[in-house]
Amino acid sequence: MRHFILLSLGLITFSVSFSQTNFTTPKCKDATNDRIRKNCIINEIKEFVTVNYNTAAMKPYARIGTNRIYARFKVNQIGQIVDIQAKATALELEEEAIRTLRSFPTMTPVLQKKKEIQENVFEDTYTLPITFEMKITEIDLTQKRITDNNEK
């Protein structure tokens, strides 16, 4: 039997204030609009989880079919992912999601006026559904071989 795993991600964003992002990543630092920057950060987190979530190690714990892990986390004022919560069918799937999000590099604060920083004392909250498909392909070994090696 062979296992095939497909990983797909979606990111639903909930935030106290969508238009005022206090952090950025090196890839998104040149974005001038806060909404564009936030969308860039969301895409970067999705890409990071797609690459770093170890689906091969999760094979023994995953169910056949679609597996979903819902991770909820906050990004604090200094750009670290904190307060990570995960919900899945197996504890190991949750732990892998938490490990992956903890390993995301620290984001850099956006340069803002001091007045704006004092007004925006909140943490951005995100929900990240991680979905991957576990398929089993069975190989039928009962069929006759192309080359017959039977001795008569």
C-alpha atoms as an extended CHARMM CRD file, in Angstrom:
* protein
*
       152  EXT
         1         1  MET       CA              0.0000000000        0.0000000000        0.0000000000  PROA      1               0.0000000000
         2         2  ARG       CA              1.1530000000        3.4720000000       -0.7420000000  PROA      2               0.0000000000
         3         3  HSD       CA              0.0270000000        6.6470000000        0.9490000000  PROA      3               0.0000000000
         4         4  PHE       CA             -0.4190000000        9.8560000000       -0.9660000000  PROA      4               0.0000000000
         5         5  ILE       CA             -0.7780000000       13.1250000000        0.8690000000  PROA      5               0.0000000000
         6         6  LEU       CA             -2.0070000000       16.3960000000       -0.5450000000  PROA      6               0.0000000000
         7         7  LEU       CA             -1.6730000000       19.5440000000        1.5380000000  PROA      7               0.0000000000
         8         8  SER       CA             -3.8580000000       22.5610000000        1.0090000000  PROA      8               0.0000000000
         9         9  LEU       CA             -4.2320000000       25.6210000000        3.1670000000  PROA      9               0.0000000000
        10        10  GLY       CA             -6.6940000000       28.3650000000        3.6460000000  PROA      10              0.0000000000
        11        11  LEU       CA             -6.3070000000       31.3170000000        5.9050000000  PROA      11              0.0000000000
        12        12  ILE       CA             -9.2460000000       33.0870000000        7.4450000000  PROA      12              0.0000000000
        13        13  THR       CA             -8.2620000000       36.3090000000        9.0770000000  PROA      13              0.0000000000
        14        14  PHE       CA             -9.9560000000       37.8810000000       12.0680000000  PROA      14              0.0000000000
        15        15  SER       CA             -8.4720000000       41.0160000000       13.4830000000  PROA      15              0.0000000000
        16        16  VAL       CA             -9.4150000000       43.8160000000       15.8250000000  PROA      16              0.0000000000
        17        17  SER       CA             -8.5630000000       46.3110000000       13.1160000000  PROA      17              0.0000000000
        18        18  PHE       CA             -7.9630000000       44.9220000000        9.6500000000  PROA      18              0.0000000000
        19        19  SER       CA             -6.3960000000       48.0260000000        8.1770000000  PROA      19              0.0000000000
        20        20  GLN       CA             -3.6830000000       48.6640000000       10.7720000000  PROA      20              0.0000000000
        21        21  THR       CA             -0.9550000000       46.0670000000       10.7040000000  PROA      21              0.0000000000
        22        22  ASN       CA              1.8840000000       46.7100000000       13.1450000000  PROA      22              0.0000000000
        23        23  PHE       CA              4.3740000000       44.2180000000       11.7320000000  PROA      23              0.0000000000
        24        24  THR       CA              5.7930000000       43.0390000000        8.4440000000  PROA      24              0.0000000000
        25        25  THR       CA              8.1190000000       40.4510000000        6.9370000000  PROA      25              0.0000000000
        26        26  PRO       CA             11.1510000000       41.0750000000        4.7370000000  PROA      26              0.0000000000
        27        27  LYS       CA              9.1260000000       40.0390000000        1.6790000000  PROA      27              0.0000000000
        28        28  CYS       CA              6.2580000000       42.4200000000        2.5290000000  PROA      28              0.0000000000
        29        29  LYS       CA              8.1580000000       45.4350000000        3.8640000000  PROA      29              0.0000000000
        30        30  ASP       CA              7.8270000000       47.4440000000        0.6380000000  PROA      30              0.0000000000
        31        31  ALA       CA              4.0200000000       47.3080000000        0.6310000000  PROA      31              0.0000000000
        32        32  THR       CA              2.6980000000       50.8000000000        1.1940000000  PROA      32              0.0000000000
        33        33  ASN       CA             -0.9420000000       49.9420000000        1.8500000000  PROA      33              0.0000000000
        34        34  ASP       CA             -1.7760000000       48.1670000000        5.1330000000  PROA      34              0.0000000000
        35        35  ARG       CA             -4.2880000000       45.8400000000        3.4560000000  PROA      35              0.0000000000
        36        36  ILE       CA             -1.7910000000       44.8130000000        0.8130000000  PROA      36              0.0000000000
        37        37  ARG       CA              0.8290000000       44.2310000000        3.5260000000  PROA      37              0.0000000000
        38        38  LYS       CA             -1.5730000000       42.1180000000        5.5990000000  PROA      38              0.0000000000
        39        39  ASN       CA             -2.5190000000       40.0200000000        2.5620000000  PROA      39              0.0000000000
        40        40  CYS       CA              1.1830000000       39.5470000000        1.7800000000  PROA      40              0.0000000000
        41        41  ILE       CA              1.8440000000       38.3910000000        5.3710000000  PROA      41              0.0000000000
        42        42  ILE       CA             -1.0990000000       35.9690000000        5.2030000000  PROA      42              0.0000000000
        43        43  ASN       CA              0.2610000000       34.4640000000        1.9940000000  PROA      43              0.0000000000
        44        44  GLU       CA              3.7440000000       34.1810000000        3.4740000000  PROA      44              0.0000000000
        45        45  ILE       CA              2.4150000000       32.3230000000        6.5470000000  PROA      45              0.0000000000
        46        46  LYS       CA              0.4460000000       29.9600000000        4.2740000000  PROA      46              0.0000000000
        47        47  GLU       CA              3.5310000000       29.2430000000        2.1600000000  PROA      47              0.0000000000
        48        48  PHE       CA              5.6290000000       28.6610000000        5.2780000000  PROA      48              0.0000000000
        49        49  VAL       CA              3.1420000000       26.1590000000        6.7160000000  PROA      49              0.0000000000
        50        50  THR       CA              2.7860000000       24.4000000000        3.3440000000  PROA      50              0.0000000000
        51        51  VAL       CA              6.5510000000       23.8760000000        3.1660000000  PROA      51              0.0000000000
        52        52  ASN       CA              7.2500000000       23.1240000000        6.8470000000  PROA      52              0.0000000000
        53        53  TYR       CA              4.2460000000       21.0770000000        8.0290000000  PROA      53              0.0000000000
        54        54  ASN       CA              5.6420000000       17.5380000000        8.0980000000  PROA      54              0.0000000000
        55        55  THR       CA              2.8270000000       15.5000000000        6.5640000000  PROA      55              0.0000000000
        56        56  ALA       CA              5.0840000000       12.4680000000        6.0670000000  PROA      56              0.0000000000
        57        57  ALA       CA              5.6600000000       12.1700000000        9.8150000000  PROA      57              0.0000000000
        58        58  MET       CA              1.9200000000       12.5600000000       10.4360000000  PROA      58              0.0000000000
        59        59  LYS       CA              0.9250000000        9.5390000000        8.2870000000  PROA      59              0.0000000000
        60        60  PRO       CA              0.4520000000        7.1790000000       11.2520000000  PROA      60              0.0000000000
        61        61  TYR       CA             -1.8640000000        9.6520000000       12.9920000000  PROA      61              0.0000000000
        62        62  ALA       CA             -3.8470000000       10.8930000000       10.0050000000  PROA      62              0.0000000000
        63        63  ARG       CA             -7.1080000000        9.3540000000        8.9280000000  PROA      63              0.0000000000
        64        64  ILE       CA             -7.7940000000        8.1100000000        5.4270000000  PROA      64              0.0000000000
        65        65  GLY       CA             -9.4910000000       10.9450000000        3.5750000000  PROA      65              0.0000000000
        66        66  THR       CA             -9.4280000000       14.6220000000        4.4450000000  PROA      66              0.0000000000
        67        67  ASN       CA             -7.6600000000       15.6750000000        7.6390000000  PROA      67              0.0000000000
        68        68  ARG       CA             -8.2490000000       19.1440000000        9.0460000000  PROA      68              0.0000000000
        69        69  ILE       CA             -6.3010000000       20.9890000000       11.6910000000  PROA      69              0.0000000000
        70        70  TYR       CA             -7.6160000000       24.3450000000       12.8440000000  PROA      70              0.0000000000
        71        71  ALA       CA             -4.8810000000       26.5180000000       14.2740000000  PROA      71              0.0000000000
        72        72  ARG       CA             -5.6320000000       29.8050000000       15.9800000000  PROA      72              0.0000000000
        73        73  PHE       CA             -2.8650000000       32.2050000000       16.8980000000  PROA      73              0.0000000000
        74        74  LYS       CA             -2.0070000000       35.8010000000       17.5900000000  PROA      74              0.0000000000
        75        75  VAL       CA              0.8060000000       37.9860000000       16.3700000000  PROA      75              0.0000000000
        76        76  ASN       CA              1.9360000000       40.2380000000       19.1870000000  PROA      76              0.0000000000
        77        77  GLN       CA              3.2940000000       43.7760000000       18.9990000000  PROA      77              0.0000000000
        78        78  ILE       CA              6.8670000000       42.6280000000       18.4700000000  PROA      78              0.0000000000
        79        79  GLY       CA              5.9420000000       40.3220000000       15.5870000000  PROA      79              0.0000000000
        80        80  GLN       CA              6.0520000000       36.8980000000       17.2490000000  PROA      80              0.0000000000
        81        81  ILE       CA              3.4020000000       34.2460000000       16.7660000000  PROA      81              0.0000000000
        82        82  VAL       CA              2.0200000000       33.5680000000       20.2430000000  PROA      82              0.0000000000
        83        83  ASP       CA             -0.9830000000       31.9870000000       21.9620000000  PROA      83              0.0000000000
        84        84  ILE       CA             -1.2020000000       29.1300000000       19.4550000000  PROA      84              0.0000000000
        85        85  GLN       CA             -4.1790000000       26.8100000000       19.8230000000  PROA      85              0.0000000000
        86        86  ALA       CA             -4.8760000000       23.8480000000       17.5490000000  PROA      86              0.0000000000
        87        87  LYS       CA             -7.7650000000       21.4440000000       17.1360000000  PROA      87              0.0000000000
        88        88  ALA       CA             -7.5570000000       18.1870000000       15.1690000000  PROA      88              0.0000000000
        89        89  THR       CA             -8.5820000000       14.5340000000       15.2920000000  PROA      89              0.0000000000
        90        90  ALA       CA             -5.2180000000       13.4870000000       16.7690000000  PROA      90              0.0000000000
        91        91  LEU       CA             -3.0020000000       15.1870000000       19.3210000000  PROA      91              0.0000000000
        92        92  GLU       CA              0.0770000000       14.6460000000       17.1380000000  PROA      92              0.0000000000
        93        93  LEU       CA             -1.4990000000       16.6160000000       14.2660000000  PROA      93              0.0000000000
        94        94  GLU       CA             -2.1410000000       19.4950000000       16.6650000000  PROA      94              0.0000000000
        95        95  GLU       CA              1.4030000000       19.3860000000       18.0320000000  PROA      95              0.0000000000
        96        96  GLU       CA              2.8630000000       19.4970000000       14.5000000000  PROA      96              0.0000000000
        97        97  ALA       CA              0.7430000000       22.5480000000       13.6520000000  PROA      97              0.0000000000
        98        98  ILE       CA              1.9240000000       24.2960000000       16.8310000000  PROA      98              0.0000000000
        99        99  ARG       CA              5.5490000000       23.3650000000       16.1190000000  PROA      99              0.0000000000
       100       100  THR       CA              5.2980000000       24.6830000000       12.5640000000  PROA      100             0.0000000000
       101       101  LEU       CA              3.7670000000       28.0150000000       13.5830000000  PROA      101             0.0000000000
       102       102  ARG       CA              6.2800000000       28.4950000000       16.4220000000  PROA      102             0.0000000000
       103       103  SER       CA              9.1200000000       28.1200000000       13.9300000000  PROA      103             0.0000000000
       104       104  PHE       CA              7.8530000000       31.0090000000       11.7800000000  PROA      104             0.0000000000
       105       105  PRO       CA             10.4740000000       33.7750000000       11.8770000000  PROA      105             0.0000000000
       106       106  THR       CA              9.8150000000       36.8810000000       13.9560000000  PROA      106             0.0000000000
       107       107  MET       CA              8.2990000000       39.6970000000       11.9410000000  PROA      107             0.0000000000
       108       108  THR       CA              9.6940000000       43.2080000000       12.0660000000  PROA      108             0.0000000000
       109       109  PRO       CA              7.6310000000       46.1250000000       13.3850000000  PROA      109             0.0000000000
       110       110  VAL       CA              6.4000000000       48.6510000000       10.8580000000  PROA      110             0.0000000000
       111       111  LEU       CA              7.8140000000       52.1170000000       11.3740000000  PROA      111             0.0000000000
       112       112  GLN       CA              4.9650000000       54.2720000000       12.6210000000  PROA      112             0.0000000000
       113       113  LYS       CA              4.5310000000       57.5090000000       14.4660000000  PROA      113             0.0000000000
       114       114  LYS       CA              4.6400000000       57.1410000000       18.2650000000  PROA      114             0.0000000000
       115       115  LYS       CA              1.0380000000       58.3220000000       18.5770000000  PROA      115             0.0000000000
       116       116  GLU       CA             -0.1730000000       55.5780000000       16.2120000000  PROA      116             0.0000000000
       117       117  ILE       CA              1.7430000000       52.8680000000       18.0770000000  PROA      117             0.0000000000
       118       118  GLN       CA              0.1450000000       53.8580000000       21.3860000000  PROA      118             0.0000000000
       119       119  GLU       CA             -3.3340000000       53.8110000000       19.8340000000  PROA      119             0.0000000000
       120       120  ASN       CA             -2.8260000000       50.3830000000       18.2650000000  PROA      120             0.0000000000
       121       121  VAL       CA             -2.0430000000       48.2730000000       21.3080000000  PROA      121             0.0000000000
       122       122  PHE       CA             -3.6440000000       45.0060000000       20.2270000000  PROA      122             0.0000000000
       123       123  GLU       CA             -2.6270000000       41.6600000000       18.8200000000  PROA      123             0.0000000000
       124       124  ASP       CA             -3.7820000000       40.4400000000       15.4280000000  PROA      124             0.0000000000
       125       125  THR       CA             -5.6610000000       37.1370000000       15.6850000000  PROA      125             0.0000000000
       126       126  TYR       CA             -5.6750000000       34.5810000000       12.8700000000  PROA      126             0.0000000000
       127       127  THR       CA             -7.3340000000       31.2500000000       12.2090000000  PROA      127             0.0000000000
       128       128  LEU       CA             -5.4710000000       28.9060000000        9.8930000000  PROA      128             0.0000000000
       129       129  PRO       CA             -7.2160000000       25.7680000000        8.6530000000  PROA      129             0.0000000000
       130       130  ILE       CA             -4.6040000000       23.2230000000        7.5430000000  PROA      130             0.0000000000
       131       131  THR       CA             -6.0930000000       20.5290000000        5.3200000000  PROA      131             0.0000000000
       132       132  PHE       CA             -4.4080000000       17.5300000000        3.7870000000  PROA      132             0.0000000000
       133       133  GLU       CA             -5.7060000000       14.4770000000        2.0070000000  PROA      133             0.0000000000
       134       134  MET       CA             -4.5670000000       10.9580000000        2.9030000000  PROA      134             0.0000000000
       135       135  LYS       CA             -5.1820000000        8.4450000000        0.1470000000  PROA      135             0.0000000000
       136       136  ILE       CA             -4.3180000000        4.7650000000        0.0210000000  PROA      136             0.0000000000
       137       137  THR       CA             -3.5880000000        3.1910000000       -3.2920000000  PROA      137             0.0000000000
       138       138  GLU       CA             -3.7380000000       -0.5780000000       -3.2650000000  PROA      138             0.0000000000
       139       139  ILE       CA             -1.6590000000       -2.5680000000       -5.6950000000  PROA      139             0.0000000000
       140       140  ASP       CA             -3.1980000000       -5.7860000000       -6.9460000000  PROA      140             0.0000000000
       141       141  LEU       CA             -0.4370000000       -8.3970000000       -6.7820000000  PROA      141             0.0000000000
       142       142  THR       CA             -2.7130000000      -11.3060000000       -7.7150000000  PROA      142             0.0000000000
       143       143  GLN       CA             -2.5660000000      -10.5490000000      -11.4360000000  PROA      143             0.0000000000
       144       144  LYS       CA             -0.4440000000      -12.7570000000      -13.6520000000  PROA      144             0.0000000000
       145       145  ARG       CA              2.9940000000      -11.4000000000      -14.4750000000  PROA      145             0.0000000000
       146       146  ILE       CA              3.9200000000      -10.2990000000      -17.9580000000  PROA      146             0.0000000000
       147       147  THR       CA              6.9340000000      -12.5730000000      -17.9560000000  PROA      147             0.0000000000
       148       148  ASP       CA              6.0290000000      -16.0390000000      -16.8330000000  PROA      148             0.0000000000
       149       149  ASN       CA              8.8200000000      -17.5550000000      -14.7520000000  PROA      149             0.0000000000
       150       150  ASN       CA              6.9830000000      -20.7340000000      -13.8980000000  PROA      150             0.0000000000
       151       151  GLU       CA              9.1090000000      -23.8430000000      -14.2240000000  PROA      151             0.0000000000
       152       152  LYS       CA              7.4350000000      -26.8860000000      -15.7490000000  PROA      152             0.0000000000
